[in-house]
Amino acid sequence: MNRIISLACLFLISSCAISQKKTETIAFYNVENLFDVEDGSNDDSEFLPEGKNQWTKERYEEKLSHIRKVLGDLSYPALVGFCEIENEAVLKALISGDKQLTNYGVVHHESPDARGIDVGFIYNTSKLKLISSGKIRFTLPGDTEPKSRDIVWGKFVAAKDTLFAMVNHWPSRRTDDSEPKRIKAAESARLFIDSVLKVNLNAKIVFMGDLNDHPSDKAPKLISEKLTPMISKASGEFGGTHQYKNEWDVLDHIMVSAGFQKGKLKVIPNSGKINSFPYLIEEYKGNKQPFRTYVGAKYLGGYSDHLPVSIQVKLK
């Protein structure tokens, strides 16, 4: 009898182990001007040791260390999209300085942005296999050639399932007439999304980025017509990912396709989160705000003017 009970318990434990799903994180982070200290072909004069911001090697290394701390507290995501990075070299420096990141790969394509502000990914090569990658380049209204930041995409395989990831950094809100520029970026991203879904309606797509727009604005809605938003005001304790004039709102987004609800790789519903680890927040004149690296040319030594966002996925 004891032998039968033992075998039954062993079978039950084995069955639970087989059915158990592993949870992984996918994240996005606007890291606020991650420049190296080399004088590149782009307009990076502000972020050089002799430049206005006195961007020294020590400050650069501190910035990298800050980002690694965030990644560690995000449980070292399987995939992370970044914006406001200068080049591929800063992502390689990021992963080379932490033994937990040495098995990560980099996806980057140089954009035509004058300051050299790009987007890119790092990914855990033991969990994701990169099949291909590319960029979506577009010309903004009023321009005669591409001058904006590209959208970068990667096609991965995870748990024998295919995943398309897109990372964005849409044109800023600095002028009142900037919305058509973000709509152009959204239309370009939407064409890519539609082309993927045309081939496979159940394709898994994760779209992320600093859209410089709120969820209710026109440009993000062009994407949310096709994909499900995972980040909202309710996703974090402050009601946003960025603060402007003491008002918090969502500028950093993650959206997923309907196909992410089935298969070996699944998104966990309602898992979208705005991460506000205590060290990412400072208090200024009674208001809590992101602890940023600079205010103007004044060095604060913080992390970023944006908070990182994330979702959880399950791998069978």
C-alpha positions in Angstrom: 0.0 0.0 0.0 2.8 2.4 0.9 4.5 1.7 -2.4 1.3 2.5 -4.3 0.9 5.7 -2.3 4.5 6.7 -3.0 4.2 6.0 -6.7 1.0 8.1 -6.8 2.6 11.0 -5.0 5.6 10.8 -7.4 3.3 10.8 -10.4 1.4 13.8 -9.0 4.6 15.8 -8.4 5.9 14.9 -11.9 2.6 16.0 -13.5 2.7 19.3 -11.7 6.3 19.9 -12.7 5.4 19.2 -16.4 2.4 21.5 -16.4 4.2 24.3 -14.5 4.9 27.4 -16.5 7.9 29.6 -16.1 7.3 33.3 -15.7 9.6 35.8 -17.5 9.6 39.5 -17.8 9.6 41.7 -20.9 10.4 45.4 -20.2 11.0 48.8 -21.8 13.1 51.6 -20.4 13.8 55.2 -21.6 17.2 55.6 -20.0 17.6 59.3 -20.5 20.6 60.1 -22.7 22.8 57.1 -22.4 25.9 58.4 -24.3 29.4 57.1 -24.3 32.3 59.5 -23.9 33.7 59.1 -27.4 33.3 62.0 -30.0 31.2 60.3 -32.6 30.0 61.5 -36.0 26.6 62.5 -34.5 26.0 65.8 -32.6 27.1 64.5 -29.2 29.1 67.5 -28.1 27.0 68.1 -24.9 27.8 64.6 -23.7 31.6 64.6 -23.9 34.0 65.2 -20.9 34.7 68.8 -22.1 31.1 69.4 -23.2 28.3 71.4 -21.5 27.2 68.5 -19.4 30.8 67.4 -18.4 29.9 63.8 -19.3 32.9 62.0 -17.9 33.8 58.3 -17.9 33.0 58.2 -14.2 29.5 59.5 -14.8 29.0 57.2 -17.8 30.0 54.2 -15.7 27.7 55.3 -12.9 24.8 55.5 -15.4 25.5 52.0 -16.6 25.6 50.7 -13.0 22.3 52.4 -12.3 20.6 50.7 -15.3 22.1 47.3 -14.3 20.5 47.8 -10.8 17.1 48.4 -12.4 17.5 45.3 -14.6 18.4 43.2 -11.6 15.3 44.4 -9.7 13.3 43.5 -12.8 14.6 40.0 -12.3 16.8 40.3 -15.4 14.1 40.3 -18.1 14.2 37.9 -21.1 13.9 40.9 -23.4 14.4 44.7 -22.7 13.7 47.5 -25.2 15.6 50.8 -24.7 15.4 54.3 -26.0 17.7 57.3 -25.7 20.8 55.2 -26.3 23.6 56.6 -28.5 24.7 53.5 -30.3 25.3 49.7 -30.1 28.5 50.3 -28.0 26.6 51.5 -25.0 24.4 48.4 -25.0 27.4 46.2 -25.3 29.0 48.1 -22.4 25.9 47.6 -20.4 25.8 43.8 -20.7 29.6 43.4 -20.4 29.7 44.9 -16.9 27.4 42.4 -15.1 28.0 38.6 -15.0 24.2 38.2 -15.0 24.0 39.9 -18.4 27.0 38.2 -20.1 24.7 35.8 -21.9 22.6 38.6 -23.4 22.7 39.6 -27.0 22.1 43.1 -28.6 19.7 44.2 -31.4 20.6 47.7 -32.7 20.3 49.6 -36.0 21.8 53.1 -36.4 19.1 55.7 -37.0 19.4 59.1 -38.9 18.6 61.1 -35.8 21.1 64.0 -35.7 22.0 63.6 -32.0 22.4 59.9 -32.5 19.5 59.0 -30.3 18.6 55.4 -31.1 16.5 52.5 -29.9 17.5 48.8 -29.4 17.1 45.6 -27.4 19.0 43.3 -25.2 17.8 39.7 -24.9 18.7 36.6 -22.9 20.2 34.2 -25.5 19.4 31.2 -23.3 15.7 32.0 -23.5 15.3 33.7 -26.9 16.8 32.9 -30.2 17.2 35.9 -32.6 16.1 34.9 -36.1 16.2 38.3 -37.9 16.0 42.0 -37.2 15.5 45.2 -39.1 14.4 48.8 -38.9 11.4 50.8 -40.0 12.5 54.2 -41.4 10.1 56.9 -42.4 10.1 60.6 -43.4 8.2 63.0 -41.2 5.8 65.6 -42.5 7.7 68.7 -43.6 11.0 66.8 -44.1 12.4 65.7 -47.5 14.3 62.7 -46.1 14.3 60.5 -43.0 15.7 62.4 -40.0 13.8 60.7 -37.1 14.5 57.8 -34.9 13.9 54.4 -36.6 11.6 51.8 -35.2 13.6 48.6 -34.6 12.1 45.1 -34.7 13.4 41.7 -33.9 12.0 38.2 -34.7 12.7 35.7 -31.9 11.9 32.1 -31.1 11.0 31.2 -27.5 9.7 27.8 -26.3 9.3 26.8 -30.0 7.0 29.8 -30.5 7.7 32.9 -32.6 7.8 36.4 -31.2 8.0 39.8 -33.0 9.2 42.6 -30.8 9.1 46.3 -31.8 10.8 49.2 -29.9 9.8 52.8 -30.6 10.7 56.4 -29.7 8.3 58.7 -31.4 8.9 62.4 -32.1 8.7 64.7 -29.0 5.8 67.0 -27.9 8.0 70.1 -27.7 5.8 72.0 -30.2 2.1 72.3 -30.6 2.1 71.1 -34.2 4.1 67.9 -33.4 1.1 65.4 -33.4 1.2 64.7 -37.2 4.8 63.5 -36.8 3.8 61.0 -34.2 0.8 59.9 -36.4 3.3 59.3 -39.2 5.4 57.1 -36.8 2.3 55.2 -35.7 1.2 54.7 -39.4 4.6 53.2 -40.2 4.5 50.9 -37.2 0.9 49.9 -38.0 2.0 48.9 -41.6 4.5 46.5 -40.1 2.0 45.1 -37.6 -0.6 44.6 -40.3 1.9 42.8 -42.5 2.7 40.4 -39.8 -0.9 39.7 -38.9 -1.8 39.3 -42.6 0.5 36.3 -42.7 -0.6 34.9 -39.3 -3.6 36.3 -37.5 -2.4 34.6 -34.3 1.1 36.1 -34.5 2.7 37.1 -31.2 3.7 40.8 -31.3 5.0 42.9 -28.4 5.1 46.6 -29.2 6.9 48.9 -26.8 8.3 52.4 -26.5 8.2 56.0 -25.4 5.5 57.2 -27.8 5.6 60.8 -26.4 1.8 60.5 -26.4 -0.8 59.4 -23.9 -3.0 56.3 -24.4 -6.0 58.4 -25.4 -4.1 60.3 -28.1 -4.6 59.7 -31.8 -1.3 58.2 -32.7 -1.2 55.4 -29.9 -4.9 54.6 -30.8 -3.7 53.6 -34.3 -1.8 50.8 -32.6 -4.3 50.0 -29.9 -6.9 49.3 -32.6 -4.8 46.2 -33.4 -3.0 45.5 -30.1 -4.0 45.4 -26.5 -2.5 48.1 -24.2 -0.8 46.6 -21.1 0.2 49.9 -19.4 -2.3 52.4 -18.0 -2.4 55.0 -15.2 -3.6 52.1 -12.9 -0.4 50.2 -13.6 1.7 52.2 -11.1 1.4 54.0 -7.8 1.9 57.5 -9.4 -0.4 57.2 -12.3 2.2 57.5 -15.0 5.7 56.8 -16.3 6.8 60.5 -16.6 6.0 63.7 -14.9 5.6 67.1 -16.5 4.7 70.3 -14.6 3.9 68.1 -11.6 1.5 66.0 -13.6 2.1 62.3 -14.1 0.9 60.5 -17.2 1.7 57.4 -19.4 4.2 58.1 -22.2 5.9 54.6 -22.1 3.8 51.8 -23.5 3.7 48.1 -24.0 1.0 46.5 -26.2 0.5 42.9 -27.3 -1.3 41.1 -30.0 -4.3 38.8 -29.4 -2.1 35.8 -30.4 -0.2 36.3 -27.2 -3.2 34.7 -25.4 -2.4 31.2 -26.6 0.4 28.8 -27.4 3.6 27.9 -25.5 4.5 31.6 -25.0 1.6 33.5 -23.3 1.2 37.0 -21.8 -0.2 37.1 -18.3 -3.3 39.2 -18.4 -3.2 42.5 -16.4 0.5 42.0 -15.7 1.5 45.4 -17.1 3.4 47.4 -14.4 5.0 50.8 -14.1 8.0 50.1 -11.9 8.7 52.7 -9.3 11.5 51.3 -7.1 12.2 53.7 -4.3 15.6 54.7 -5.6 14.0 55.8 -8.9 11.9 58.5 -7.2 13.0 61.8 -5.6 11.0 64.5 -3.8 11.3 68.0 -5.1 9.4 70.9 -3.6 6.9 68.4 -2.0 6.3 66.5 -5.3 7.6 63.0 -6.0 9.1 62.7 -9.5 11.5 60.4 -11.3 15.1 60.8 -10.1 16.8 61.9 -13.3 20.4 62.1 -14.4 20.3 65.8 -15.3 18.1 68.9 -15.0 19.4 71.0 -17.8 23.2 71.0 -17.4 23.0 70.3 -13.7 24.1 66.8 -12.8 21.9 65.0 -10.3 23.3 61.5 -10.6 20.0 59.9 -10.8 18.5 57.2 -13.1 16.2 58.6 -15.7 13.3 61.0 -16.2 11.1 58.0 -17.1 10.1 54.9 -15.1 10.5 51.4 -16.6 7.5 49.4 -17.7 7.1 45.7 -17.9 4.8 42.7 -18.5 5.0 39.1 -17.5 4.8 36.1 -19.9 4.7 32.4 -19.3 6.9 29.8 -21.0 5.7 26.3 -21.0 
